[in-house]
């Protein structure tokens, strides 16, 4: 069986290739292919092309592994490993040319279920700013930018009033209303809130110390499979509410000092309690 480091090498290679593909397609012009959960939840032809590319490259290199992608490619493997892929995390940013989108590729032992999987390796690559975040189990978290390799570590801030958090919003109007209500409890307490539009990059920003923490309701496994490993390996505590694993109901990533403080704020409204 391949080691996490060997799997990481594969993920890095494919993520870099895929990132170059979507950057090229962005320069050529983005075309919306369809919508998903709502009229504003778009998928571009580049999303589909990139996922097919990643799936086919993995089939060449790891034919016995399973695959779980945002754009509908899903099949079990026989090796016990599953690749969890978001071809373009931050598609709306991609559509508008906002340089906050990424290819996210992770490999886990087990199925694409945060409650049961063991994360082995993960890569998040933003091709427009040339930032490649990566981590493998037990080997720390790293950023490669402009040829410079930097080990990542979360901030050690312990006072929530001095903490900068990020979040995201769903595509459902009902969920957005609940999330807006939730912010009325959080925003007056923390330093400020950021909303950049790509969960994988928010998690990597926590790992890099650009944020003190991140929380969001409604994420899918492909949104955070790679980024949450990067955050964990950088020293973040990642999970959900009330001792649950991170998932659609809630994902929180911050240092161990701030985790119980933000968790309390997220539960006090009584709104965000289930998926």
C-alpha positions in Angstrom: 0.0 0.0 0.0 1.3 3.5 -0.9 2.4 5.7 1.9 0.7 9.1 2.6 3.8 10.8 1.2 3.6 8.8 -2.0 -0.1 9.6 -2.4 0.7 13.3 -1.8 3.2 13.3 -4.6 0.4 12.0 -7.0 -2.1 14.6 -5.7 0.4 17.4 -6.1 1.2 16.5 -9.6 -2.4 16.1 -10.7 -3.5 19.3 -8.9 -0.8 21.3 -10.6 -1.8 20.0 -14.0 -5.5 20.5 -13.3 -4.8 24.1 -12.1 -3.0 24.9 -15.3 -6.0 23.6 -17.2 -8.6 25.7 -15.4 -6.4 28.8 -15.6 -6.1 28.3 -19.3 -9.8 27.9 -19.7 -10.3 31.1 -17.6 -8.2 33.1 -20.0 -10.1 31.7 -22.9 -13.5 32.7 -21.4 -15.8 30.9 -19.0 -19.0 29.3 -20.1 -21.8 28.3 -17.7 -22.9 24.7 -18.5 -25.7 24.3 -16.0 -27.1 25.1 -12.6 -27.4 22.7 -9.6 -29.2 23.4 -6.3 -30.5 26.8 -7.4 -30.2 29.3 -10.3 -27.1 30.9 -8.7 -25.4 27.6 -8.0 -23.6 27.4 -11.3 -21.3 24.8 -12.9 -19.0 25.7 -15.8 -17.8 23.5 -18.6 -14.3 23.9 -17.0 -15.6 22.3 -13.8 -16.7 19.2 -15.8 -13.6 19.1 -18.0 -11.3 19.4 -15.0 -13.0 16.7 -13.0 -12.8 14.4 -16.0 -9.2 15.2 -16.3 -8.4 14.4 -12.7 -10.5 11.2 -12.8 -8.7 10.0 -15.8 -5.2 10.8 -14.5 -6.0 9.0 -11.2 -7.3 6.0 -13.2 -3.9 5.8 -14.9 -1.9 6.1 -11.7 -4.3 4.5 -9.1 -6.8 2.3 -10.9 -7.9 0.4 -7.8 -8.9 3.5 -5.8 -12.4 4.9 -5.5 -13.4 8.4 -6.7 -15.9 11.0 -5.4 -16.2 14.3 -7.3 -18.4 17.3 -7.0 -19.6 17.1 -10.6 -21.1 13.6 -10.3 -18.3 11.2 -10.9 -18.5 8.6 -8.2 -17.4 5.0 -8.1 -16.0 2.6 -5.4 -12.6 1.1 -5.6 -11.0 -2.1 -4.3 -8.0 -0.7 -2.5 -9.9 0.9 0.4 -8.8 4.4 -0.7 -11.1 7.1 -2.1 -10.1 10.3 -3.9 -12.3 13.3 -3.0 -12.1 16.0 -5.6 -13.5 19.5 -6.1 -12.3 20.5 -9.6 -13.0 24.2 -9.0 -13.8 25.2 -5.5 -15.1 28.8 -5.8 -16.9 28.5 -9.1 -18.7 31.8 -8.8 -15.3 33.5 -8.2 -14.0 31.7 -11.2 -17.0 32.9 -13.3 -16.3 36.5 -12.3 -12.5 36.4 -12.5 -12.0 36.8 -8.8 -8.6 35.1 -8.0 -10.0 33.1 -5.1 -10.6 29.6 -6.5 -8.7 26.3 -6.4 -8.4 22.7 -7.4 -8.9 20.5 -4.3 -7.7 16.9 -4.2 -7.6 14.6 -1.2 -7.2 10.9 -0.7 -8.8 9.2 2.3 -8.9 5.7 3.7 -12.5 4.6 3.6 -15.4 6.3 1.9 -16.0 10.0 1.4 -17.5 10.4 4.8 -15.9 12.8 7.3 -17.3 10.9 10.2 -15.5 7.7 9.2 -12.6 8.5 6.9 -8.9 8.8 7.7 -7.3 11.6 5.7 -4.0 10.6 4.2 -3.1 13.4 1.8 -4.5 16.6 0.5 -3.7 19.4 -2.0 -5.3 22.8 -2.6 -3.9 24.7 -5.6 -4.9 28.3 -6.5 -3.3 28.7 -10.0 -3.9 32.4 -10.4 -1.7 33.3 -7.4 0.5 30.2 -7.7 -0.2 29.0 -4.2 0.0 25.2 -3.6 -1.0 24.1 -0.1 -0.5 20.5 0.8 -0.3 18.1 3.7 0.0 14.4 4.3 -0.8 12.5 7.5 1.8 13.3 10.2 4.1 15.3 8.0 2.9 18.9 8.7 1.3 21.4 6.3 3.1 23.4 3.7 2.8 26.2 1.2 4.8 26.3 -2.1 4.7 29.8 -3.6 7.0 31.2 -6.3 9.5 28.4 -5.6 9.6 29.0 -1.8 8.5 26.3 0.6 7.0 27.4 3.9 5.8 25.3 6.8 2.4 26.4 8.1 1.2 26.9 11.6 -2.1 28.3 12.9 -2.2 31.5 15.0 -2.2 31.1 18.7 -4.7 33.9 19.5 -6.8 32.9 22.5 -9.1 35.9 22.8 -12.1 35.6 20.5 -12.7 39.4 20.5 -9.3 39.7 18.7 -9.9 36.9 16.3 -10.6 37.1 12.5 -13.0 34.4 11.2 -14.2 33.5 7.8 -17.4 31.8 6.8 -19.4 31.0 3.7 -23.1 31.1 2.6 -25.2 28.5 1.0 -27.2 28.7 -2.2 -30.6 28.1 -0.6 -32.4 31.2 0.5 -33.6 29.5 3.6 -30.1 28.5 4.6 -28.8 32.0 3.8 -31.4 33.5 6.1 -30.3 31.2 8.9 -26.7 32.0 8.3 -27.5 35.8 8.4 -29.2 35.3 11.7 -26.2 33.3 13.0 -23.9 36.2 12.2 -25.9 38.5 14.5 -24.5 36.5 17.3 -21.0 36.1 16.0 -20.1 39.4 14.4 -20.5 41.6 17.4 -18.1 39.4 19.4 -15.2 38.7 17.0 -12.7 41.1 15.4 -14.4 40.7 12.0 -15.7 38.3 9.5 -14.4 37.5 6.0 -16.3 35.8 3.2 -14.0 34.9 0.3 -16.1 32.2 -1.4 -13.9 29.0 -1.4 -14.0 26.7 1.6 -10.8 24.9 0.7 -8.9 28.2 0.6 -10.5 29.5 3.8 -9.2 26.4 5.6 -5.7 26.9 4.1 -5.8 30.5 5.2 -6.4 29.3 8.8 -3.4 26.9 8.4 -1.3 29.8 7.1 -2.3 32.2 9.9 -4.1 34.6 7.6 -7.3 33.8 9.5 -7.8 32.8 13.1 -10.7 30.5 12.3 -13.3 29.4 9.9 -16.9 28.0 10.2 -19.6 27.2 7.7 -22.8 25.2 7.4 -23.7 23.2 4.3 -20.3 22.1 3.0 -19.8 18.9 1.2 -16.9 16.4 1.6 -15.2 17.7 -1.6 -15.2 21.2 -0.2 -13.1 20.4 2.8 -11.4 17.0 2.4 -8.1 18.5 1.4 -8.3 21.9 3.2 -9.2 20.4 6.6 -6.2 18.1 6.5 -4.0 21.1 5.7 -5.5 22.9 8.7 -5.2 19.9 11.0 -1.5 19.4 10.1 -0.9 23.0 10.8 -2.2 22.6 14.3 -5.9 23.5 13.9 -8.7 21.7 15.7 -11.3 20.7 13.1 -14.7 19.4 13.7 -18.4 20.1 14.1 -20.7 20.9 17.0 -21.0 18.9 20.2 -18.2 16.6 19.5 -19.3 15.7 16.0 -17.1 15.3 13.0 -17.0 18.2 10.5 -19.7 17.9 7.9 -22.7 19.4 6.3 -24.2 20.4 9.7 -21.1 22.5 10.5 -17.4 22.7 10.1 -15.2 24.6 12.4 -11.4 25.1 12.1 -9.4 27.1 14.5 -6.9 26.7 17.3 -7.8 24.7 20.4 -8.2 27.9 22.5 -10.7 29.5 20.2 -12.7 26.3 19.3 -14.9 26.2 22.4 -15.5 29.9 22.2 -16.7 30.0 18.6 -18.6 26.8 19.1 -20.6 28.4 21.9 -21.5 31.4 19.7 -22.6 29.1 16.9 -24.9 27.1 19.2 -26.4 30.0 21.1 -28.8 31.0 18.3 -30.4 27.5 18.2 -30.5 27.8 14.4 -27.5 25.8 13.1 -28.2 22.5 14.8 -28.5 20.0 11.9 -27.9 19.7 8.2 
